[in-house]
Amino acid sequence: MDLSKIHHGINKRTPKKRVGRGPGSGHGKTSSRGSKGQYASAGAKKPRFTFEGGQMPLFRRIPKRGFSHETWDLKYHVVNVGDIDKAFNNGDTVDAAALAKVGLAKGPADGVRVLGQGDVTKKLTVKASHFSKSAQEKLTAKGGAFELVPGPKKPVRNKMKPKTAKEK
């Protein structure tokens, strides 16, 4: 076996298809587009994946019902008091950044909600957007404290737009 002839006759990279270069190329005249039709002319775009050949698309045939809160709902990290107690030392101040560092509140969110599941054995100061009543009681029972952090501001309405008669 001669190693110098192993790859003889094998093209590792296939050359680019050169279209529109005469009849001898095999891709001349219509440049492999066919003779007529929607995609034969220049500037024709490939159809979207939802395109169904001019038939009414599925997403327009199906009735729309209900609505979603997704556009305005706020996303909160939910953390239990017991998990905070395990992750932090006595006398620590716990906020969103500290929770993210420990791995209890990963990713983007509008705030942190603290719930009362689990036991508190340490004196902790917790800063969050919302506390359940049981979480508040458990934190204060051990001499700890809780601080409410204000949530994100509501979007400002366009003040240049004139008010209608209903709004006045």
Residue pairs with C-beta under 8 A, 6 or more apart in sequence:
17 27
17 32
18 25
18 27
19 25
19 27
19 28
19 31
19 32
20 27
20 28
20 29
20 31
21 27
21 28
22 28
23 29
30 40
33 39
33 40
34 40
38 44
39 46
50 57
50 58
50 59
51 57
52 58
74 110
74 111
74 151
74 152
75 108
75 109
75 110
76 109
76 110
76 111
76 112
76 113
76 129
76 130
77 96
77 99
77 104
77 105
77 106
77 107
77 109
77 111
77 112
77 113
78 112
78 113
78 115
79 99
79 104
79 105
79 112
79 113
79 114
79 115
79 128
80 114
80 115
80 116
80 117
80 118
81 114
81 115
81 116
81 117
81 118
81 119
81 120
81 134
81 135
81 138
81 139
82 117
82 118
82 119
82 120
83 104
83 118
84 94
84 99
84 104
84 114
84 120
84 124
84 126
85 118
85 119
85 120
85 121
85 122
85 124
87 102
87 104
88 94
88 98
88 102
88 122
88 124
89 122
90 122
90 123
90 124
91 122
91 123
91 124
92 98
92 122
92 124
92 125
93 124
93 125
93 126
93 127
94 124
94 125
94 126
94 127
95 126
95 127
95 128
95 149
96 105
96 109
96 111
96 112
96 127
96 128
96 149
99 105
99 112
100 106
105 112
110 129
110 151
110 152
111 128
111 129
111 130
111 149
111 151
111 152
112 128
112 129
112 130
112 149
113 128
113 129
113 130
113 131
113 132
114 126
114 128
114 130
114 131
114 132
114 135
114 146
115 132
115 134
115 135
116 132
116 133
116 134
116 135
116 136
116 137
116 138
119 138
120 138
120 139
120 141
120 142
120 144
121 142
122 142
122 144
123 142
123 143
123 144
124 139
124 142
124 144
125 144
125 145
125 146
125 147
126 139
126 144
126 145
126 146
126 147
127 146
127 147
127 149
128 146
128 147
128 148
128 149
129 148
129 149
129 150
129 151
130 148
131 139
131 146
131 148
135 146
136 146
139 145
139 146
140 146
